[in-house]
Amino acid sequence: MNQAEKEAYLREYSILKNEGKPFFPYAVAKDSAMAVIVLLVIIFLSLMFGAELGPKADPTTTTYVPRPDWYFFFLFEVLRVIKPPVWTQLATIGVPTVCMVLLFLLPFYDRSPERRIERRPVALTAGILTIMAMAYLTYSGANAGSISVVALKAPSNLTPSETATFNAGKLVMGQSGCLACHRLGDSGNSAGVGPNLARVGLYLKPAAIASTLKNPTPPMPSFRSIAQQYPTKFKDLVTFLSDLQ
Ligand code: HEC
C-alpha cells in the first residue's frame, strides 16, 4: 500500500464512519434479535419433528462402518488417498493446520488494498482451486466404496440358484467385517493384514476354507460362531469363497 492509497483509504473510512451507527447498541441489538430467532426456529423444529437418534451403540459389532458427516468427507478422502501410516498424521492434522494458519495470517501477507476480484488474480485462483479441490474430495469421499459391501458380480457360468448362493455368501462376507483385512476385487482394504481372496477357490477346497474360518491363524478372528448360529449363512459364505477362482 503506497502513501496515496493509504490516504484514500483513511478518507473513505472517516466518511463511512461519520455516516454509520455505533456498534453498540445497534449491531449488538440486531445480532441478538437474529440469534433469538434462530434459537426459536431450532426449538420449534425439534418440538415438531424431534431429533433423530441412531440405534444404540454396540461395542461388540464387527460390521460397523465408520463414516464421517458429509462436511468431513474431504478429510476422509485425503486419509483414504494417503495410505502409508507415517503420512496419516501429516494428512489429517498437518494439511488442515497449514491451511488454517495461512488463512489466519492472510491480513499480514496480503496487504493489497485492492478489493475488486478481477484485479486479484492470485487470490481468485487460489480461492477457486481450493473450492474445486474440496468439492472433488467431498464428492469422491461421499462415493467411496463402503467397507461392508463386496462389489463383485457373480461369474456368468453359474446357474440361477448358484448365483443366489453366491450373492447370499457375498452379503455375509460384506457384513462380517472381512474387508477390514482382506481385499477382494475392487473392494476391501488394500493395506489390510490378510491375503487377497480374489482366487481363493483355486487353491483352497471348500472344506479347507470352512476350517480356516473356524480355526484361523491369528490375527484372523475365528468365525466359528457364524457356523454355529447361522449354518446356512456359513455354508453360503464358504460356497461364495470357493466360487472365487
Ligand atoms: C483381523 C483381520 C482379518 C479378518 C477380520 C479376517 N481375516 Fe481372513 N485372514 C487374515 C489373515 C492375516 C490371514 C492369513 C493367515 C495365514 O497366513 O494363515 C487370513 C486368511 C484367510 C483365508 C485363507 C486364505 C489363504 O490364502 O490361505 C481365508 C479364506 C480368509 N482369511 C477368509 C476370511 C473371511 C471370509 C473373513 C470374514 C468372515 C475373514 N477372513 C476375516 C486376517 C483376517
Residues whose N, C-alpha, C, O or C-beta is under 5 A from the ligand:
A	BS01	HEC	S176 G177 C178 C181 V193 G194 P195 V200 I209 T212 T217 P219 M220 P221 F223
